[in-house]
Amino acid sequence: MADTEHADCIIAGGGPAGVVAGLLLARGGVKVMVIEKHTDFFRDFRGDTIHPSTLRLLDELGLYREFARIAHRRVEGVTLTGRDGNDVLLADFTRLDLPHPFMTIAPQWDFLNLLAKAGEAEPNFDLRMGVEATSLIWDGDRVAGLRARTEAAPPTEASTIPTEGAAAKPSDIAQAGPFEFRAPLVIAADGRWSKTRAEVGLSVRELSSTIDVWWFRIDTEADLPDSVAPRGGDGKVFVAIPRKGHVQIARLIPRGADARLRAEGIEALRDAVAETYPQLAGDVGAVELDDVKLLDVRRNEARRWFAEGLLCIGDSAHAMSPLGGVGVNLAVQDGVAVARVLAEPLRSGTVSPADLRRLQLRRLPTTRAVELLQSGIHRMVEPAVHGRRPIRPPAPIEWLLTTFPALTRVPARILGVGITPEHAPDFARREEPALEGTR
């Protein structure tokens, strides 16, 4: 017999969308349970870009000062190489009228640990690590909860890596199951391959993408530029994310080219990295093909984000490619919108399909604008990935942005904030703790 627990809201998935939604709802008096199938937040495939609107949200939640202690790097703009060989500034975050007009590169597991630690202070916030949703519970045509299982396991080796937040401890990880979790609303925040979305039968609209990604790390003390822009050409296109003591490398490859490129051997990859990033030439020899993981890139959007009793947010509603680092920001904003729109209905137990439709309509303008901007990025990058021409902005765009630099504020606004900015509701806001030695 499965144990049954009840809450006002069950969230499947402990990524940015799920944890942000859970924390803010809990601060609004909603009894929330977040379940995450992994026993910690450590994953190298997580996006590491924290955008200006998310930094502002951390201010509003009283968490920015603690976030600032996490090792991170600042990115003030997005550039590509122009036709004359000089960098063209495509998006200038410093032109945004925001408390933190820049983007940061910080390990997402530290960001999530920070939010989880804040949730520990909220009596309505219950984060269950190592608990995996297996199927939905139905009451007629309405979703009424989740069935879940737990496979008792010790923390992974990665969970012992020092972080600024509170990583999951063995005592946090449930050791029994199966479970039944029942609630008036289930939120699917379980990623681009969402099982809950699939079980409900919500269809998705596929967006164009002809690339996949190889993902690997290089241990190095080399100093690389703080940039999220792709570099290289002639079929050798990379994005480098500097971290303390190592750099994460994404090589953009043609879709379906994994086997062909592996057959070329490790030396071809090492040479391509060294050609693009000469600073890494002395360290790339340690990389082996077994270290290279394939990331299947998909861009899509659910045509409808909800069914009765269920709502999709984050990647389960709109999966983005890694280009531009836009997925985390959209997911965080979805989580904020959930608290603004649904906290009151959830407190009263009367959440309706109309409430869920209202949330989708609220988030669609920004989602579509970011999809359009990312499509433009793909059109600039994909020809270089396929070896047809260098990465460069379209000539009219390059001319406009170099002639009228103030226009760089427009893509910066879409990337960094969105069309409809999301602010923490009043009930979720907290003051920053006073600095030691001050009143």
C-alpha positions in Angstrom: 0.0 0.0 0.0 1.3 3.4 -0.9 1.5 6.1 1.7 -0.7 9.1 0.8 0.2 12.7 1.6 -1.7 15.9 0.9 -0.7 19.4 -0.1 -2.1 22.5 -1.8 0.2 22.0 -4.7 2.6 19.3 -5.9 5.5 20.3 -8.1 7.3 17.6 -10.1 10.9 18.8 -10.7 13.5 20.6 -8.7 15.0 22.8 -11.3 14.7 26.7 -11.5 11.0 26.7 -12.4 10.0 24.2 -9.8 12.0 25.5 -6.9 11.2 29.2 -7.5 7.5 28.4 -7.8 7.6 26.3 -4.6 9.5 28.9 -2.6 7.3 31.8 -3.6 4.0 29.9 -3.2 5.2 28.7 0.3 5.9 32.3 1.3 2.3 33.1 0.2 0.7 30.6 2.5 0.4 27.7 0.1 1.4 24.2 1.3 3.8 23.1 -1.4 5.7 19.8 -2.0 8.5 19.8 -4.5 9.8 16.4 -5.6 13.1 15.9 -7.4 14.3 12.5 -8.6 18.0 13.2 -8.1 19.5 13.3 -4.6 21.4 16.5 -5.3 21.4 19.4 -7.7 24.8 18.7 -9.3 24.5 18.2 -13.0 27.0 19.5 -15.6 24.2 19.9 -18.2 22.5 22.7 -16.2 22.4 26.2 -17.6 24.6 28.6 -15.7 23.4 32.0 -16.9 21.6 34.1 -14.3 20.0 37.1 -16.1 19.4 40.7 -14.9 15.7 40.1 -14.1 16.6 37.0 -11.9 19.2 39.1 -10.1 16.5 41.6 -9.4 14.2 38.8 -8.1 16.9 37.8 -5.7 17.0 41.4 -4.4 13.2 41.2 -3.9 13.5 37.9 -2.1 16.2 39.1 0.2 18.7 36.7 -1.2 21.0 38.7 -3.5 23.7 39.4 -1.0 24.0 35.7 -0.3 24.0 34.9 -4.0 26.8 37.4 -4.5 29.1 35.3 -2.3 28.8 32.4 -4.8 31.8 32.4 -7.3 30.4 33.9 -10.5 31.5 35.8 -13.5 29.9 39.0 -14.9 28.8 39.3 -18.5 27.8 42.8 -19.6 27.0 42.2 -23.2 26.7 39.6 -26.0 29.1 40.0 -29.0 29.9 38.3 -32.3 32.7 38.9 -34.7 31.6 41.3 -37.5 32.6 41.4 -41.2 35.7 43.6 -40.5 37.0 41.2 -37.8 36.0 43.4 -34.9 33.4 42.4 -32.3 29.9 43.6 -32.8 27.9 44.3 -29.6 24.5 42.6 -30.1 23.0 43.1 -26.6 24.2 45.6 -24.1 22.9 44.8 -20.6 24.5 48.0 -19.1 21.8 50.0 -20.9 19.0 48.4 -18.9 17.6 50.5 -16.0 18.0 47.7 -13.5 19.7 47.2 -10.1 22.1 44.7 -11.7 22.5 45.5 -15.4 24.5 42.4 -16.3 24.3 38.6 -16.6 26.2 36.3 -14.4 27.7 32.9 -15.0 27.3 30.9 -11.8 26.9 27.1 -11.2 23.2 26.4 -11.2 23.5 23.9 -8.4 24.7 26.7 -6.1 21.8 28.8 -7.3 19.3 26.0 -6.5 21.0 25.2 -3.2 20.5 28.9 -2.2 16.8 28.8 -3.0 16.4 25.4 -1.3 18.1 26.8 1.8 15.7 29.8 1.8 12.8 27.3 1.6 14.0 25.6 4.8 12.8 28.7 6.7 9.3 28.3 5.3 7.0 25.9 7.1 4.9 25.4 3.9 7.9 24.4 1.8 8.7 20.7 1.6 11.5 19.6 -0.8 11.8 15.9 -1.3 15.1 14.9 -2.9 15.5 11.4 -4.5 11.7 11.1 -5.1 10.7 10.4 -8.7 7.2 10.9 -10.1 6.0 7.7 -11.9 2.4 8.5 -12.9 -0.5 10.8 -12.4 -3.4 10.2 -10.1 -6.8 10.8 -11.9 -10.2 11.7 -10.5 -12.3 11.2 -13.6 -10.9 13.6 -16.2 -9.0 15.7 -13.6 -5.5 15.3 -12.4 -5.6 14.8 -8.6 -2.0 14.1 -7.7 1.1 12.0 -8.4 2.4 8.6 -7.7 6.1 8.5 -6.9 8.8 6.1 -5.9 12.1 6.4 -4.0 15.1 4.3 -4.6 17.1 4.4 -1.4 20.6 5.5 -2.4 23.5 7.4 -0.8 24.4 10.9 -2.1 26.4 10.9 -5.2 30.1 11.8 -5.1 29.2 15.1 -6.7 27.1 16.1 -3.8 30.2 16.3 -1.6 31.5 19.2 -3.8 31.6 22.3 -1.6 28.9 24.8 -2.5 27.7 28.0 -1.0 24.2 26.6 -0.4 22.9 23.6 1.5 23.2 20.5 -0.6 20.9 17.5 0.1 22.0 15.5 3.0 21.4 11.7 3.4 18.7 12.5 6.1 16.9 14.7 3.5 16.5 11.7 1.1 13.4 9.6 1.6 14.2 5.9 2.2 10.8 4.4 1.5 8.0 4.2 -1.1 5.9 4.1 -3.1 4.1 7.3 -2.4 0.9 9.0 -3.4 0.9 12.8 -3.3 -2.6 14.5 -3.7 -3.3 18.1 -4.4 -5.7 20.4 -6.2 -2.9 21.2 -8.6 0.1 19.4 -10.0 2.8 21.5 -11.6 4.9 19.8 -14.2 8.4 21.3 -14.0 10.1 18.1 -15.0 11.9 19.3 -18.1 11.8 19.0 -21.9 11.1 15.3 -21.8 8.3 15.8 -19.3 6.6 12.5 -18.4 3.6 14.3 -16.8 3.0 16.4 -19.9 3.2 13.3 -22.0 0.7 11.3 -19.8 -1.8 14.1 -20.0 -1.4 14.2 -23.8 -0.5 17.8 -24.3 0.9 18.2 -27.8 4.0 20.3 -28.7 4.9 22.5 -31.5 8.5 21.8 -32.7 10.7 24.7 -33.6 13.6 24.6 -36.0 17.0 23.4 -34.9 19.7 21.5 -36.9 22.3 21.2 -34.1 23.2 19.0 -31.2 25.8 19.7 -28.5 28.9 17.9 -27.3 29.5 18.7 -23.6 32.8 18.2 -21.7 35.1 19.9 -19.3 38.7 20.9 -19.3 40.6 21.3 -16.0 42.6 24.5 -16.4 43.6 27.7 -14.7 43.6 29.6 -18.0 41.9 32.9 -18.2 39.0 32.9 -20.7 36.8 35.8 -21.6 33.4 36.1 -19.9 31.1 35.4 -22.8 28.2 33.3 -23.7 28.6 33.9 -27.4 29.7 31.0 -29.7 33.2 31.2 -31.2 34.8 29.5 -34.2 33.7 28.5 -37.6 34.2 26.0 -40.4 32.3 23.3 -38.5 34.3 24.0 -35.3 32.0 26.1 -33.1 32.3 26.2 -29.3 30.9 28.0 -26.3 33.1 28.1 -23.2 31.8 28.6 -19.7 34.6 29.5 -17.3 34.4 28.1 -13.8 36.8 27.9 -10.9 39.6 25.4 -11.8 38.0 24.3 -15.0 35.9 25.3 -18.0 32.8 23.7 -19.4 32.9 23.4 -23.2 29.9 23.0 -25.5 30.8 22.1 -29.1 27.9 22.7 -31.4 27.7 19.9 -33.9 25.3 19.1 -36.8 22.3 17.1 -35.7 23.1 13.4 -36.1 26.8 13.9 -36.5 27.8 12.4 -33.1 29.0 9.0 -34.5 30.8 10.6 -37.5 32.8 13.0 -35.3 33.7 10.4 -32.8 35.1 8.3 -35.6 37.5 11.2 -36.4 39.2 10.6 -33.1 40.0 12.6 -30.0 42.9 14.5 -31.7 40.5 16.2 -34.1 38.5 17.5 -31.1 41.6 18.6 -29.2 43.0 20.4 -32.2 39.7 22.2 -32.8 39.5 23.4 -29.2 43.1 24.6 -29.2 42.5 26.4 -32.5 39.4 28.2 -31.1 40.8 28.8 -27.6 44.7 29.0 -27.7 44.6 29.5 -23.9 43.5 25.9 -23.5 46.2 24.3 -25.8 48.3 23.2 -22.9 45.3 21.5 -21.1 43.2 20.0 -23.8 45.4 16.8 -24.0 43.6 15.4 -20.9 40.2 15.2 -22.7 39.1 11.8 -23.9 36.1 10.9 -26.0 34.6 9.0 -23.1 34.4 12.4 -21.3 32.3 13.9 -24.1 28.6 13.7 -23.6 25.9 14.2 -26.3 23.1 16.7 -25.6 20.1 16.2 -27.9 19.0 19.8 -28.6 15.2 20.3 -29.0 13.3 23.5 -29.3 9.5 23.3 -28.8 6.5 24.7 -27.1 3.4 23.0 -25.7 0.4 24.3 -27.6 -1.6 24.2 -24.4 0.3 24.4 -21.1 -2.4 22.9 -18.9 -5.1 20.4 -18.3 -7.6 20.3 -15.5 -5.5 19.9 -12.3 -2.1 20.2 -14.1 0.1 23.0 -15.3 3.4 22.9 -17.3 6.1 25.5 -16.7 9.7 25.9 -17.6 11.2 23.4 -20.2 8.1 21.2 -20.0 6.1 24.1 -21.5 8.7 25.6 -23.8 12.1 23.9 -24.3 14.9 26.2 -25.5 18.3 25.3 -27.0 21.4 26.3 -25.0 22.2 29.2 -27.4 21.8 32.5 -25.6 21.4 30.9 -22.2 17.7 31.9 -22.2 16.1 28.8 -20.6 16.9 29.4 -17.0 15.5 33.0 -17.1 12.2 31.9 -18.7 11.9 29.1 -16.2 12.4 31.4 -13.2 9.9 33.9 -14.6 7.4 31.1 -15.0 7.8 30.2 -11.4 7.3 33.9 -10.3 4.2 34.1 -12.4 2.8 30.9 -10.8 3.0 32.6 -7.4 1.4 35.9 -8.6 -1.5 34.2 -10.5 -2.2 31.1 -8.5 -1.4 31.7 -4.9 -4.8 33.0 -4.0 -6.8 30.2 -5.8 -4.5 27.6 -4.3 -5.0 28.9 -0.8 -8.7 28.7 -1.3 -8.6 25.3 -3.1 -10.5 26.6 -6.1 -7.8 26.7 -8.8 -9.6 26.4 -12.2 -8.7 25.8 -15.9 -9.4 29.5 -16.4 -6.7 30.4 -13.8 -4.2 28.1 -15.6 -5.2 29.6 -19.0 -4.6 33.1 -17.6 -1.1 32.1 -16.6 -0.2 30.8 -20.0 -1.6 34.0 -21.7 0.5 36.0 -19.3 3.7 34.2 -20.2 3.2 33.8 -23.9 4.4 37.2 -25.1 7.8 36.9 -23.4 8.1 33.2 -24.4 7.3 34.0 -28.1 9.7 37.0 -28.2 12.5 34.9 -26.8 11.8 32.1 -29.2 12.0 34.6 -32.1 15.3 36.0 -30.8 16.7 32.6 -30.3 15.6 31.6 -33.9 17.7 34.6 -35.1 20.7 33.3 -33.1 20.3 29.9 -34.6 20.2 31.4 -38.1 23.5 33.2 -37.4 25.2 30.1 -35.8 23.9 27.1 -37.7 25.7 27.8 -41.0 29.0 27.9 -39.2 28.2 24.6 -37.4 27.6 23.0 -40.8 30.8 24.6 -42.2 29.1 26.9 -44.7 30.1 30.3 -43.4 31.5 32.1 -40.3 29.3 33.1 -37.4 28.2 36.7 -38.0 25.2 38.9 -37.6 23.1 39.7 -40.7 24.6 42.7 -42.5 21.5 45.0 -41.9 21.5 44.1 -38.1 25.3 44.7 -37.9 24.9 48.1 -39.6 22.0 49.1 -37.4 23.7 48.2 -34.1 27.1 49.7 -34.9 25.5 52.9 -36.3 22.9 53.3 -33.5 24.5 51.6 -30.4 21.4 52.5 -28.3 19.5 49.8 -30.2 21.5 47.2 -28.4 19.2 47.8 -25.5 16.3 46.0 -27.4 17.8 42.5 -27.6 19.3 43.0 -24.1 15.8 43.7 -22.8 14.3 40.6 -24.4 17.2 38.4 -23.3 17.6 39.9 -19.8 14.0 40.8 -18.8 11.4 39.8 -21.4 8.3 41.5 -22.7 6.3 41.1 -19.5 8.7 41.3 -16.5 7.8 39.3 -13.5 8.3 40.7 -10.0 8.0 38.9 -6.7 4.6 39.4 -5.1 4.5 41.4 -1.9 3.9 38.3 0.2 7.1 36.7 -1.0 9.4 39.7 -0.5 11.9 39.9 2.3 14.5 42.4 3.4 18.2 41.6 3.1 19.6 40.6 6.5 21.6 43.5 8.1 25.3 43.3 7.6 27.2 42.3 10.8 28.1 45.3 12.7 25.3 47.5 11.3 21.9 48.4 12.5 
